Amino acid sequence: MSWVRDFREFAGDTSAHGVKYIFEGPYKLVKLLFLVTWLAFSIYACHVIITATITFINKPTSTKFEVIQEVDNVDKPESIEFPTISVCSMNKVKKTYIEAPENEAIREYYEIIDQYDTELIGDIVKKFENPDDPMHSIKDMTYEELMSNGGPKKDRLLKCTQRGQYCQNLPIFKSDPDSISVLETTFTGKCWRVNPKGTLKGKMAITVR
């Protein structure tokens, strides 16, 4: 049969492992084993491809957030409270801060620590104890102080809007514009707490640079 001959030629030339042994196996049992194995994995591959295609077409969401309120139909609210949102910067200390001329001691400390050489720790201690060394000025600086001084500033939160209107122009924030967001220094870096008091209702859009 022509299709058998074509498949035999394909099996002999293909780089797929094991296919050629369907025809070139030393025993019929070996040929049968390779045939069954090859068919099984081919069917499984088709199943995976079809499942992935259906999943892609349906476009399911990986995360879903819903606010559920149990209210009477008569007293259904027009809007719900917007939660406090935290936006954190993974860039704990800015490169421009470390490279600034006035922060030469911090840059030198960083370059030594970045080598992960325990033998250099003794040199750092000597520099800290030497009043004439620039690193002496930062020996009492804490990790929190470094992030507070060298991390992103509050103005990195570029825009906060609701239905095309800036948050600072919304009636709920006019009397207290600072309640739009606060910038806090945490162990993982600086975080903006947007709508920290939970006073806003409805949808909000924020832009961080």
Protein Blocks (a to p, Z undefined) as FASTA:
>chain_A
ZZlmmmmmmmmmpmbehklmmmmpfbfklmmmmmmmmmmmmmmmmmmmmmmmmmmmnopa
fbdcdddddddfklpcfbdcddddddddfblbafklmmpmklmmmmmmmmmmmnopaklm
mmmmmmmmmmkbmklmmmmpcfklmmmmmmccfklmmbaceehiafklpmklmmmmmlmp
ccdddfkbccddehklopagcjdddddZZ
